[in-house]
Amino acid sequence: MTEDLIKEIKHIQQCLVNKETEGEEWEEKMNAVHKLEEVADYLKDALGKGIEF
């Protein structure tokens, strides 16, 4: 299940990156992309330790 969550997070990130934005909206979008990357990294670390979500 954790692997599926990581795949979904990556899909959401890609959707955000593909959305055309500018200015402040672009900054907010990139902030969200970076936060999602942090979540994906956390899940990868947990998966490596044998923790499933």
Backbone torsions as a table, in degrees:
resi	resn	phi	psi	omega
1	MET	NA	-38.0	179.9
2	THR	-60.9	-40.2	178.5
3	GLU	-62.3	-38.1	177.5
4	ASP	-65.1	-39.1	177.6
5	LEU	-62.9	-42.2	178.9
6	ILE	-62.2	-43.6	178.5
7	LYS	-61.9	-41.4	179.3
8	GLU	-65.6	-40.3	178.4
9	ILE	-62.9	-43.7	178.8
10	LYS	-62.7	-38.1	178.0
11	HIS	-64.4	-44.5	178.9
12	ILE	-62.4	-42.9	177.6
13	GLN	-58.1	-46.0	-178.8
14	GLN	-63.1	-39.6	177.5
15	CYS	-62.3	-41.6	178.2
16	LEU	-65.0	-43.7	-179.5
17	VAL	-62.5	-38.4	-178.2
18	ASN	-73.1	-18.7	-179.5
19	LYS	-73.7	128.6	-179.3
20	GLU	-77.3	124.8	178.8
21	THR	-145.1	164.6	176.0
22	GLU	-145.8	162.4	174.9
23	GLY	61.2	-134.9	-176.7
24	GLU	-63.1	-36.0	178.6
25	GLU	-63.4	-37.6	178.2
26	TRP	-63.8	-43.4	179.5
27	GLU	-62.1	-42.5	178.2
28	GLU	-64.0	-41.1	179.3
29	LYS	-62.7	-45.7	-179.3
30	MET	-66.7	-33.9	175.4
31	ASN	-61.8	-43.3	178.5
32	ALA	-64.4	-40.8	179.0
33	VAL	-61.1	-42.9	179.8
34	HIS	-67.4	-38.6	177.8
35	LYS	-65.5	-39.6	176.8
36	LEU	-63.7	-35.9	177.3
37	GLU	-64.7	-38.2	176.7
38	GLU	-62.9	-40.2	178.7
39	VAL	-65.6	-43.9	179.2
40	ALA	-61.7	-41.7	178.1
41	ASP	-62.5	-42.2	178.2
42	TYR	-60.1	-45.6	-179.8
43	LEU	-64.5	-38.4	177.7
44	LYS	-63.4	-43.0	178.3
45	ASP	-62.1	-43.9	179.9
46	ALA	-63.8	-41.5	179.2
47	LEU	-61.8	-39.7	177.9
48	GLY	-64.5	-24.4	178.9
49	LYS	-94.3	3.9	177.8
50	GLY	85.7	11.8	179.5
51	ILE	-90.5	128.4	178.7
52	GLU	-110.5	140.6	175.2
53	PHE	-113.4	NA	NA
